[in-house]
């Protein structure tokens, strides 16, 4: 079984893609490291290695949690399975 994305903690809202060239429509398997469980979801966009995938629906303005840390806020609604990157999240610093 291929692991397509990693999630560190149950509170994380995104996973990090760890394979090359995920394609929209592809069924993905993620590893939740906190409890050694598996997460399955469909990629809704093409997602590059090292970029993030939404684990659930994220509303505009929601805090994005990765590795159990606040990494910014959504500046648009992001649906489950969609690409999460600089086009739809921004830092809270400015």
N, C-alpha and C positions, 0 to 999 in steps of 0.2 A: 504494500500500500504506500503510495506517495503522499508525503506531507507537503501541501502546497503553501500553507501559511502557519505562522506561530502566534499564539496568544499566551501572554505570561500569567495574567490574573483574571479571575471571573469578572472583576469590575471594568476591565478594558472594553472599550467600545470599538476598537479596531484590531485587526491582525496584520502582521507583516508578511507579505508574499516572499517566499524563499525559493521559488523556481523561476526559470526564464519564461517570459511571454505567456502569461495567463490570458486566455481568450474569453470574450463574452459568451455566455451560454455554457461554459465548462463547469462541470460539477467538481467542487474543490473539497479537500479534506484538510482540516486544521487540527493542530495539537494544542490543547490547553494544558500548559506546563504545570500549573498550580495543582491540579489533581490527576494529571496524566489521562485526561479524557479526550475524546474526539469530537470535533465540530464539523458539520457538513453544511455547505451552502453553495448556491449557484452564483458564479461571477456574472454581474450585469454589464461590466465594461471590460475592455482589455486592461490588464494591470501589469506593469513592469516589475521586475525583481527589485525588492527593497521598498516598494511602495505599499500603501495600506489599503485594506478592504474593510468596509463597514460590516460589523457583525450583526447589526440590527438597524432599524430606522433611526436616524439622527435628525433632530429638528434644527432649523436655522437658529443660531444663538447657543445651542447646547455646547457644553464642555466636552472636548475630546480627551478620553483617557487612554493612554498607551503605557505599558509597563507599570501600571498603577499610578501614573503621573499625569497631571494636567499638561497637555502639549498645545493647547489653544482652544479656539471656539469655531464652530461651524458658521460659515458665512452664507450658506445655502442649505436647503434640506438635502439630506443624503440618504438614499434608500439602502436597505440591506443588500449587500453584495456589490455595491458600487465602489468605484475608485475614490479613495480619500487622499488628497494631496494639496498642494499650495493653491489650486484653483477653487477649493471649497472649504479650506480651513486657514485661519490666520492666528498669529500670536495675540495674546491679550495685552502685550506690553505697549502697543500703540494702535 
